Structure formats: C-alpha cells, structure tokens
C-alpha cells in the first residue's frame, strides 16, 4: 500500500509543475474515489470544486456516451445547436443576456478582461483602460489572469506582467473608492464573490453593495469571477446572489461541466461588444462540452440540489465549528457559503493546512488547502448527510492523532 512516505513511480516525461500528494487515483463513484492499491477515499475535493455531480454520475455517463456517438467536435465555423441550448439555460438562470464559451476558468477570465477593454476603448474612449482587482485574489495562470491575480507568489519569474491592473484590499470599500477616485480611465473592477485560493473569504454584503453603487456612479464595469463559486456551489446558481447584486460581466468554469472542460463569459446585452474576429476558441463550446454542462445544469435543477447544498453546507459548517470549539488553540473560525467552506488555522498553530490534508488522507478523506492557513472543503453537490458526517468523523480522527 502506498503511504505518505512513499511516492508512486515517477513519470519523467511530465513537467514537474505540481506538488502532488502520493496517491494515484484510478476510479470514482459518487463522492468516493479509489487508488491503485484499492484503498477508498471520501472525496471532499471534487477536482477542486469541479465534479458537481461527483464521479461516474449515471446521467453524465449517458449524456457523454450518447453525444460521443453523434458529434463531439466541429469547431465554431458552424452553428452548434447545443451551444444555443446551453446559452439559453445559463441566461435563464442568471442576470446575463449573452454567453461566449471557452475551455477553462482562466480563458473565461481572459475573455472577460478582453471584453471590458474593448468596451472601454470603443464606448468610453479610453486609451489606457485600467482594471482594479483584489489582493489575495486568484483569476488564473495565463499572463493576463496571472497579472489580475493579487498574489505575488504566483507572479514570480513571469514578468514583465501585463500592464493595466491595480490591486486593492478585499472587502475594503474605503480603499477601493479612494483608488478609483485617484485613477483615470478605470474600466472595470474584477472581484470574486468569495475568494477561493485566497483563503475562502466571503465577500461582505455591505462591501459589494457599495462596489455596485460605485460602478454605477462612475460608469465602471463590475466583473465577477464565478469560476469556483458558480453553478450551485454556494447553494445559489451564482455567488453574486448571496450578495443581492448583479454583475455586468461574469465568468464560469469548474463546476459548469462537472469535470468536462468548459468555461464561459456571460454579460448583459449592452456590454456584448465582441464582433466576428475579436475573440475565438477552437474547442470552446463544442457539442461534447456543451452536452456535459447542460446535463449538469439540468440535473442540479431537477434533483433540487441547490436546497441540498444549503442543508449539507450548514451541516458541514456546524461540524467544523464543533472542531474549532474542541481545538481553539489550533483553529480560529469556519467561513464560507454552501459547500465551499474553509477551516481557518490560528497564526500560532504549529502546523499548516497541508499537514492536515496529509493526515486526512491517512484517514481516507481528501481535502485541499486554500493557502497555508485554510483547509478547504468542496465536496460534490450530491454529497449526503451520512457522507458529511463521515467526513467530519474522519477529520476528527486525523486531528486526534
């Protein structure tokens, strides 16, 4: 059996871009996965908030089998009916009017940045449009989204970075307002409704209300990165619903396709300024990916998973709060929405989030860090009451070690 002191065989042809945990997963079903040694794990990572319906969901299996036998890719040289159907579903379940399909969250955010810049140039007449983003944010690994990301550790050695981005503290309306008033040609403000990689930090209701007012008053586009928080993860279709606002542009990916790669840029009609040739994607919105995303969305709706996310999220939160009460010297608080929860360590705790993740693996529970001080819990949206309870028990066993 593979232990945490042993590593699987090295795949030397791969670039060493990941610090992988020493587990080789080969099979999954529902909220469970199995490694190459036959050991089972309760999966509270879900491909990092991606496998909305868990693993090997029968509806997704059927849809993919059917579609791969019909038509899986033709490129956007031609009309794709499933694109139209998925776009209609997304606009009917959001504040958006128009959709562009990409392959990933980074590409979706790139598209949103390009859309905001074109709007700034062609409608506002700006020569050097600026986009304000938050410190501790995460928007992707491409050069523009890496620059938009307010974490220097991700940007090291990749300069010169893309110009046109300014950073402010998250959830600090005074600092944001001061920055906007001091700058000229601010085209957009790009924020996550709840920061994921930045430590599972929910947006403050008052802050986002103020951001929306500021954008309206100054003619600034509000872009929300819903890559991790969208498609039911918070117990709503979109994280912005938790804040009672509507964005002008927002992105989606991760849970959108339930593990099949797809991303989307969504916007209100008046900001849909792309024309033929402005933006494109060879794979974006192909029939296979659109069928997957449509199946995920329809299944969430038909099975009433949004209500279930609220219930299981509250159960998870209460269980984690009990652990905070049991180990106050180790943990500060629990924060998050729905099935995006973070267990926050005390600054003085003599171990880090990654250590807890390793201990949990030994107990058959998969978790993911959000930085060094937060353990993130993002199980599939289909997780049951019994599975949440089992995850809490296994985490408790890991801590009692």
PAROFI-45077 format. One record per residue (C-alpha): residue in three letters; x, y, z. Coordinates in nm, 3 decimals. Example, Ala and Ser with C-alpha at 12.3 -4.5 7.8 and 13.67 -1.06 7.14 Angstrom:
<site ALA, <1.230, -0.450, 0.780>>
<site SER, <1.367, -0.106, 0.714>>
This chain:
<site UNK, <0.000, 0.000, 0.000>>
<site UNK, <0.125, 0.348, -0.085>>
<site UNK, <0.194, 0.555, 0.225>>
<site UNK, <0.263, 0.924, 0.265>>
<site UNK, <0.633, 0.839, 0.287>>
<site UNK, <0.631, 0.659, -0.047>>
<site UNK, <0.579, 0.810, -0.390>>
<site UNK, <0.427, 0.648, -0.697>>
<site UNK, <0.661, 0.578, -0.989>>
<site UNK, <0.799, 0.899, -1.137>>
<site UNK, <0.653, 0.994, -1.474>>
<site UNK, <0.967, 1.164, -1.602>>
<site UNK, <0.812, 1.285, -1.927>>
<site UNK, <0.586, 1.522, -1.732>>
<site UNK, <0.697, 1.873, -1.642>>
<site UNK, <0.729, 1.894, -1.262>>
<site UNK, <0.464, 2.164, -1.223>>
<site UNK, <0.267, 2.005, -0.938>>
<site UNK, <0.347, 1.912, -0.580>>
<site UNK, <0.132, 1.601, -0.583>>
<site UNK, <0.016, 1.406, -0.281>>
<site UNK, <0.144, 1.047, -0.304>>
<site UNK, <-0.189, 0.897, -0.409>>
<site UNK, <-0.269, 0.758, -0.753>>
<site UNK, <-0.644, 0.768, -0.816>>
<site UNK, <-0.785, 0.530, -1.074>>
<site UNK, <-1.161, 0.506, -1.020>>
<site UNK, <-1.453, 0.701, -0.876>>
<site UNK, <-1.824, 0.669, -0.800>>
<site UNK, <-2.038, 0.937, -0.641>>
<site UNK, <-1.838, 1.104, -0.363>>
<site UNK, <-1.585, 0.822, -0.347>>
<site UNK, <-1.259, 0.751, -0.528>>
<site UNK, <-1.016, 0.457, -0.520>>
<site UNK, <-0.641, 0.448, -0.564>>
<site UNK, <-0.426, 0.196, -0.748>>
<site UNK, <-0.387, -0.001, -0.426>>
<site UNK, <-0.762, -0.046, -0.389>>
<site UNK, <-0.797, 0.195, -0.097>>
<site UNK, <-1.110, 0.412, -0.092>>
<site UNK, <-1.129, 0.782, -0.009>>
<site UNK, <-1.420, 1.014, 0.063>>
<site UNK, <-1.366, 1.294, -0.188>>
<site UNK, <-1.418, 1.644, -0.044>>
<site UNK, <-1.205, 1.799, -0.318>>
<site UNK, <-1.420, 1.708, -0.620>>
<site UNK, <-1.147, 1.804, -0.863>>
<site UNK, <-1.122, 2.137, -0.673>>
<site UNK, <-1.492, 2.229, -0.678>>
<site UNK, <-1.534, 2.086, -1.027>>
<site UNK, <-1.710, 1.748, -1.013>>
<site UNK, <-2.053, 1.890, -0.928>>
<site UNK, <-2.228, 1.556, -0.974>>
<site UNK, <-1.945, 1.356, -0.824>>
<site UNK, <-1.780, 1.074, -1.015>>
<site UNK, <-1.940, 0.847, -1.276>>
<site UNK, <-2.285, 1.002, -1.237>>
<site UNK, <-2.526, 0.793, -1.449>>
<site UNK, <-2.682, 1.100, -1.615>>
<site UNK, <-2.344, 1.234, -1.720>>
<site UNK, <-2.228, 0.892, -1.837>>
<site UNK, <-2.537, 0.851, -2.052>>
<site UNK, <-2.510, 1.201, -2.195>>
<site UNK, <-2.141, 1.161, -2.283>>
<site UNK, <-2.198, 0.816, -2.437>>
<site UNK, <-2.483, 0.947, -2.647>>
<site UNK, <-2.302, 1.260, -2.761>>
<site UNK, <-1.968, 1.097, -2.847>>
<site UNK, <-2.159, 0.865, -3.083>>
<site UNK, <-2.334, 1.159, -3.251>>
<site UNK, <-2.095, 1.454, -3.281>>
<site UNK, <-1.828, 1.561, -3.035>>
<site UNK, <-1.645, 1.845, -3.215>>
<site UNK, <-1.689, 2.052, -3.530>>
<site UNK, <-1.540, 2.395, -3.439>>
<site UNK, <-1.718, 2.726, -3.438>>
<site UNK, <-1.711, 2.757, -3.816>>
<site UNK, <-2.063, 2.616, -3.800>>
<site UNK, <-2.378, 2.656, -3.591>>
<site UNK, <-2.387, 2.428, -3.287>>
<site UNK, <-2.742, 2.376, -3.152>>
<site UNK, <-2.620, 2.257, -2.811>>
<site UNK, <-2.435, 2.587, -2.767>>
<site UNK, <-2.759, 2.773, -2.821>>
<site UNK, <-2.940, 2.544, -2.577>>
<site UNK, <-2.675, 2.579, -2.307>>
<site UNK, <-2.651, 2.956, -2.353>>
<site UNK, <-3.030, 2.979, -2.315>>
<site UNK, <-3.016, 2.772, -1.995>>
<site UNK, <-2.743, 2.990, -1.846>>
<site UNK, <-2.910, 3.319, -1.931>>
<site UNK, <-3.244, 3.193, -1.799>>
<site UNK, <-3.071, 3.107, -1.470>>
<site UNK, <-2.867, 3.426, -1.435>>
<site UNK, <-2.871, 3.801, -1.493>>
<site UNK, <-2.680, 3.764, -1.823>>
<site UNK, <-2.807, 3.802, -2.177>>
<site UNK, <-2.511, 3.680, -2.382>>
<site UNK, <-2.257, 3.396, -2.348>>
<site UNK, <-1.919, 3.310, -2.501>>
<site UNK, <-1.782, 2.959, -2.444>>
<site UNK, <-1.418, 2.882, -2.368>>
<site UNK, <-1.231, 2.583, -2.222>>
<site UNK, <-1.135, 2.686, -1.869>>
<site UNK, <-1.166, 2.941, -1.593>>
<site UNK, <-0.850, 3.123, -1.696>>
<site UNK, <-0.978, 3.150, -2.054>>
<site UNK, <-1.316, 3.271, -1.932>>
<site UNK, <-1.148, 3.542, -1.725>>
<site UNK, <-0.924, 3.633, -2.021>>
<site UNK, <-1.238, 3.676, -2.228>>
<site UNK, <-1.396, 3.896, -1.962>>
<site UNK, <-1.083, 4.113, -1.949>>
<site UNK, <-1.078, 4.149, -2.327>>
<site UNK, <-1.449, 4.231, -2.332>>
<site UNK, <-1.402, 4.504, -2.069>>
<site UNK, <-1.104, 4.650, -2.253>>
<site UNK, <-1.286, 4.663, -2.586>>
<site UNK, <-1.586, 4.828, -2.419>>
<site UNK, <-1.353, 5.082, -2.261>>
<site UNK, <-1.185, 5.164, -2.592>>
<site UNK, <-1.490, 5.166, -2.819>>
<site UNK, <-1.763, 5.300, -2.589>>
<site UNK, <-1.578, 5.500, -2.321>>
<site UNK, <-1.299, 5.625, -2.546>>
<site UNK, <-1.023, 5.521, -2.306>>
<site UNK, <-0.669, 5.490, -2.440>>
<site UNK, <-0.527, 5.309, -2.136>>
<site UNK, <-0.808, 5.130, -1.952>>
<site UNK, <-0.733, 5.004, -1.602>>
<site UNK, <-0.886, 4.707, -1.420>>
<site UNK, <-0.889, 4.705, -1.040>>
<site UNK, <-0.860, 4.365, -0.869>>
<site UNK, <-0.827, 4.249, -0.508>>
<site UNK, <-0.526, 4.142, -0.309>>
<site UNK, <-0.525, 3.768, -0.235>>
<site UNK, <-0.742, 3.706, -0.542>>
<site UNK, <-0.690, 3.427, -0.791>>
<site UNK, <-0.804, 3.455, -1.153>>
<site UNK, <-0.588, 3.209, -1.348>>
<site UNK, <-0.243, 3.119, -1.480>>
<site UNK, <-0.236, 3.283, -1.823>>
<site UNK, <-0.037, 3.607, -1.838>>
<site UNK, <-0.335, 3.843, -1.815>>
<site UNK, <-0.516, 3.645, -1.546>>
<site UNK, <-0.190, 3.589, -1.360>>
<site UNK, <-0.142, 3.966, -1.356>>
<site UNK, <-0.501, 4.014, -1.243>>
<site UNK, <-0.431, 3.772, -0.957>>
<site UNK, <-0.339, 3.972, -0.648>>
<site UNK, <-0.081, 3.725, -0.513>>
<site UNK, <0.287, 3.799, -0.592>>
<site UNK, <0.389, 3.438, -0.523>>
<site UNK, <0.215, 3.327, -0.843>>
<site UNK, <0.374, 3.605, -1.049>>
<site UNK, <0.738, 3.547, -0.955>>
<site UNK, <0.968, 3.491, -1.258>>
<site UNK, <0.690, 3.560, -1.510>>
<site UNK, <0.749, 3.930, -1.559>>
<site UNK, <0.711, 4.152, -1.748>>
<site UNK, <0.349, 4.120, -1.645>>
<site UNK, <0.054, 4.253, -1.840>>
<site UNK, <0.001, 4.626, -1.784>>
<site UNK, <-0.331, 4.778, -1.681>>
<site UNK, <-0.404, 4.621, -1.342>>
<site UNK, <-0.423, 4.781, -0.997>>
<site UNK, <-0.470, 4.599, -0.663>>
<site UNK, <-0.669, 4.693, -0.353>>
<site UNK, <-0.755, 4.509, -0.028>>
<site UNK, <-1.056, 4.278, -0.048>>
<site UNK, <-1.371, 4.378, 0.143>>
<site UNK, <-1.236, 4.732, 0.197>>
<site UNK, <-1.474, 4.975, 0.031>>
<site UNK, <-1.290, 5.282, 0.153>>
<site UNK, <-0.962, 5.168, -0.003>>
<site UNK, <-1.134, 5.073, -0.327>>
<site UNK, <-1.318, 5.405, -0.353>>
<site UNK, <-1.001, 5.602, -0.280>>
<site UNK, <-0.812, 5.413, -0.550>>
<site UNK, <-1.086, 5.458, -0.810>>
<site UNK, <-1.117, 5.831, -0.742>>
<site UNK, <-0.740, 5.879, -0.773>>
<site UNK, <-0.711, 5.698, -1.105>>
<site UNK, <-0.824, 5.791, -1.452>>
<site UNK, <-0.975, 5.554, -1.705>>
<site UNK, <-1.080, 5.278, -1.464>>
<site UNK, <-1.265, 5.044, -1.697>>
<site UNK, <-1.364, 4.763, -1.461>>
<site UNK, <-1.346, 4.618, -1.114>>
<site UNK, <-1.280, 4.242, -1.111>>
<site UNK, <-1.364, 4.052, -0.791>>
<site UNK, <-1.452, 3.706, -0.664>>
<site UNK, <-1.781, 3.696, -0.469>>
<site UNK, <-1.594, 3.463, -0.233>>
<site UNK, <-1.219, 3.426, -0.260>>
<site UNK, <-1.125, 3.060, -0.301>>
<site UNK, <-0.749, 3.025, -0.336>>
<site UNK, <-0.716, 3.339, -0.126>>
<site UNK, <-0.841, 3.155, 0.184>>
<site UNK, <-1.218, 3.102, 0.141>>
<site UNK, <-1.304, 3.464, 0.219>>
<site UNK, <-1.670, 3.552, 0.155>>
<site UNK, <-1.747, 3.897, 0.025>>
<site UNK, <-1.912, 4.129, 0.275>>
<site UNK, <-2.268, 4.221, 0.182>>
<site UNK, <-2.216, 4.593, 0.252>>
<site UNK, <-1.890, 4.593, 0.058>>
<site UNK, <-2.042, 4.451, -0.259>>
<site UNK, <-2.345, 4.677, -0.231>>
<site UNK, <-2.101, 4.967, -0.220>>
<site UNK, <-1.898, 4.832, -0.511>>
<site UNK, <-2.210, 4.806, -0.724>>
<site UNK, <-2.306, 5.167, -0.640>>
<site UNK, <-1.955, 5.289, -0.713>>
<site UNK, <-1.954, 5.118, -1.051>>
<site UNK, <-2.294, 5.264, -1.138>>
<site UNK, <-2.190, 5.615, -1.033>>
<site UNK, <-1.858, 5.609, -1.220>>
<site UNK, <-1.961, 5.411, -1.528>>
<site UNK, <-1.730, 5.123, -1.436>>
<site UNK, <-1.796, 4.761, -1.533>>
<site UNK, <-1.833, 4.515, -1.246>>
<site UNK, <-1.681, 4.178, -1.341>>
<site UNK, <-1.726, 3.883, -1.106>>
<site UNK, <-1.511, 3.572, -1.119>>
<site UNK, <-1.758, 3.289, -1.057>>
<site UNK, <-1.522, 3.012, -1.170>>
<site UNK, <-1.526, 2.844, -0.827>>
<site UNK, <-1.841, 2.990, -0.672>>
<site UNK, <-2.078, 2.939, -0.964>>
<site UNK, <-2.312, 2.659, -1.074>>
<site UNK, <-2.467, 2.585, -0.736>>
<site UNK, <-2.155, 2.568, -0.519>>
<site UNK, <-2.288, 2.828, -0.272>>
<site UNK, <-2.645, 2.699, -0.263>>
<site UNK, <-2.741, 2.951, -0.532>>
<site UNK, <-2.672, 2.926, -0.903>>
<site UNK, <-2.418, 3.208, -0.865>>
<site UNK, <-2.225, 3.356, -0.577>>
<site UNK, <-2.344, 3.707, -0.656>>
<site UNK, <-2.693, 3.602, -0.547>>
<site UNK, <-2.558, 3.573, -0.192>>
<site UNK, <-2.476, 3.945, -0.214>>
<site UNK, <-2.800, 4.069, -0.373>>
<site UNK, <-2.626, 4.235, -0.668>>
<site UNK, <-2.591, 4.172, -1.040>>
<site UNK, <-2.260, 4.191, -1.228>>
<site UNK, <-2.217, 4.340, -1.573>>
<site UNK, <-1.989, 4.054, -1.678>>
<site UNK, <-1.906, 3.728, -1.502>>
<site UNK, <-1.714, 3.409, -1.568>>
<site UNK, <-1.789, 3.043, -1.507>>
<site UNK, <-1.595, 2.717, -1.537>>
<site UNK, <-1.502, 2.437, -1.291>>
<site UNK, <-1.844, 2.302, -1.188>>
<site UNK, <-2.004, 2.417, -1.513>>
<site UNK, <-1.916, 2.095, -1.694>>
<site UNK, <-1.892, 1.867, -1.393>>
<site UNK, <-1.533, 1.774, -1.485>>
<site UNK, <-1.558, 1.805, -1.864>>
<site UNK, <-1.352, 2.115, -1.960>>
<site UNK, <-1.566, 2.417, -2.040>>
<site UNK, <-1.568, 2.783, -1.942>>
<site UNK, <-1.798, 3.073, -2.016>>
<site UNK, <-1.803, 3.451, -2.025>>
<site UNK, <-2.150, 3.590, -1.954>>
<site UNK, <-2.261, 3.952, -1.982>>
<site UNK, <-2.556, 4.185, -2.008>>
<site UNK, <-2.664, 4.282, -2.359>>
<site UNK, <-2.517, 4.636, -2.357>>
<site UNK, <-2.168, 4.504, -2.282>>
<site UNK, <-2.169, 4.239, -2.556>>
<site UNK, <-1.931, 4.431, -2.783>>
<site UNK, <-1.738, 4.143, -2.939>>
<site UNK, <-1.767, 4.121, -3.317>>
<site UNK, <-1.656, 3.838, -3.552>>
<site UNK, <-1.279, 3.809, -3.528>>
<site UNK, <-1.247, 3.976, -3.187>>
<site UNK, <-1.234, 3.657, -2.984>>
<site UNK, <-1.246, 3.284, -3.058>>
<site UNK, <-1.175, 2.934, -2.931>>
<site UNK, <-1.121, 2.619, -3.134>>
<site UNK, <-1.261, 2.384, -2.869>>
<site UNK, <-1.481, 2.634, -2.686>>
<site UNK, <-1.842, 2.525, -2.668>>
<site UNK, <-1.805, 2.209, -2.873>>
<site UNK, <-2.100, 1.966, -2.867>>
<site UNK, <-1.947, 1.729, -2.612>>
<site UNK, <-1.864, 2.000, -2.358>>
<site UNK, <-2.199, 2.174, -2.402>>
<site UNK, <-2.387, 1.847, -2.357>>
<site UNK, <-2.196, 1.788, -2.034>>
<site UNK, <-2.269, 2.137, -1.898>>
<site UNK, <-2.634, 2.120, -1.998>>
<site UNK, <-2.664, 1.781, -1.824>>
<site UNK, <-2.504, 1.921, -1.509>>
<site UNK, <-2.733, 2.223, -1.502>>
<site UNK, <-3.049, 2.025, -1.570>>
<site UNK, <-2.955, 1.766, -1.307>>
<site UNK, <-2.891, 2.033, -1.043>>
<site UNK, <-3.234, 2.177, -1.118>>
<site UNK, <-3.429, 1.851, -1.147>>
<site UNK, <-3.280, 1.694, -0.833>>
<site UNK, <-3.321, 2.011, -0.626>>
<site UNK, <-2.951, 2.020, -0.543>>
<site UNK, <-2.944, 2.390, -0.455>>
<site UNK, <-3.159, 2.325, -0.147>>
<site UNK, <-2.944, 2.022, -0.065>>
<site UNK, <-2.629, 2.235, -0.085>>
<site UNK, <-2.777, 2.472, 0.173>>
<site UNK, <-2.860, 2.182, 0.406>>
<site UNK, <-2.533, 1.993, 0.369>>
<site UNK, <-2.335, 2.316, 0.384>>
<site UNK, <-2.493, 2.408, 0.715>>
<site UNK, <-2.430, 2.059, 0.849>>
<site UNK, <-2.066, 2.083, 0.745>>
<site UNK, <-2.030, 2.430, 0.894>>
<site UNK, <-2.172, 2.323, 1.229>>
<site UNK, <-1.948, 2.017, 1.240>>
<site UNK, <-1.639, 2.224, 1.165>>
<site UNK, <-1.740, 2.481, 1.425>>
<site UNK, <-1.751, 2.200, 1.679>>
<site UNK, <-1.390, 2.120, 1.590>>
<site UNK, <-1.297, 2.486, 1.638>>
<site UNK, <-1.454, 2.471, 1.984>>
<site UNK, <-1.264, 2.148, 2.059>>
<site UNK, <-0.928, 2.279, 1.938>>
<site UNK, <-0.936, 2.658, 1.993>>
<site UNK, <-0.558, 2.668, 2.017>>
<site UNK, <-0.538, 2.541, 1.657>>
<site UNK, <-0.837, 2.692, 1.477>>
<site UNK, <-0.981, 3.044, 1.451>>
<site UNK, <-1.310, 3.006, 1.266>>
<site UNK, <-1.510, 2.848, 0.986>>
<site UNK, <-1.606, 3.065, 0.691>>
<site UNK, <-1.771, 3.011, 0.356>>
<site UNK, <-2.101, 2.959, 0.176>>
<site UNK, <-2.283, 2.637, 0.097>>
<site UNK, <-2.039, 2.362, 0.003>>
<site UNK, <-1.743, 2.598, -0.017>>
<site UNK, <-1.620, 2.605, 0.343>>
<site UNK, <-1.284, 2.687, 0.497>>
<site UNK, <-1.139, 2.583, 0.835>>
<site UNK, <-0.905, 2.865, 0.935>>
<site UNK, <-0.593, 2.792, 1.141>>
<site UNK, <-0.461, 3.013, 1.420>>
<site UNK, <-0.145, 3.204, 1.322>>
<site UNK, <0.038, 3.032, 1.608>>
<site UNK, <-0.067, 2.679, 1.510>>
<site UNK, <0.250, 2.466, 1.479>>
<site UNK, <0.137, 2.306, 1.152>>
<site UNK, <-0.016, 2.419, 0.823>>
<site UNK, <-0.323, 2.336, 0.619>>
<site UNK, <-0.120, 2.098, 0.403>>
<site UNK, <-0.031, 1.893, 0.709>>
<site UNK, <-0.398, 1.846, 0.795>>
<site UNK, <-0.465, 1.742, 0.436>>
<site UNK, <-0.193, 1.473, 0.465>>
<site UNK, <-0.332, 1.346, 0.797>>
<site UNK, <-0.682, 1.334, 0.647>>
<site UNK, <-0.555, 1.127, 0.352>>
<site UNK, <-0.433, 0.867, 0.601>>
<site UNK, <-0.789, 0.850, 0.735>>
<site UNK, <-0.938, 0.809, 0.385>>
<site UNK, <-1.055, 1.170, 0.341>>
<site UNK, <-0.945, 1.401, 0.059>>
<site UNK, <-0.927, 1.775, 0.135>>
<site UNK, <-0.748, 2.066, -0.032>>
<site UNK, <-0.561, 2.365, 0.116>>
<site UNK, <-0.651, 2.724, 0.033>>
<site UNK, <-0.314, 2.877, 0.109>>
<site UNK, <-0.114, 2.768, 0.413>>
<site UNK, <-0.366, 2.861, 0.681>>
<site UNK, <-0.701, 2.736, 0.550>>
<site UNK, <-0.830, 2.385, 0.484>>
<site UNK, <-1.092, 2.390, 0.208>>
<site UNK, <-1.399, 2.163, 0.186>>
<site UNK, <-1.561, 2.144, -0.160>>
<site UNK, <-1.738, 1.806, -0.195>>
<site UNK, <-1.965, 1.717, -0.487>>
<site UNK, <-2.306, 1.883, -0.469>>
<site UNK, <-2.465, 1.538, -0.438>>
<site UNK, <-2.296, 1.467, -0.102>>
<site UNK, <-2.530, 1.306, 0.151>>
<site UNK, <-2.591, 1.373, 0.519>>
<site UNK, <-2.416, 1.046, 0.609>>
<site UNK, <-2.113, 1.135, 0.397>>
<site UNK, <-2.077, 1.479, 0.556>>
<site UNK, <-2.093, 1.315, 0.898>>
<site UNK, <-1.834, 1.058, 0.793>>
<site UNK, <-1.602, 1.332, 0.664>>
<site UNK, <-1.626, 1.513, 0.998>>
<site UNK, <-1.551, 1.192, 1.185>>
<site UNK, <-1.250, 1.114, 0.969>>
<site UNK, <-1.119, 1.467, 1.008>>
<site UNK, <-1.165, 1.437, 1.384>>
<site UNK, <-0.969, 1.112, 1.380>>
<site UNK, <-0.691, 1.281, 1.184>>
<site UNK, <-0.668, 1.566, 1.435>>
<site UNK, <-0.672, 1.332, 1.735>>
<site UNK, <-0.354, 1.170, 1.606>>
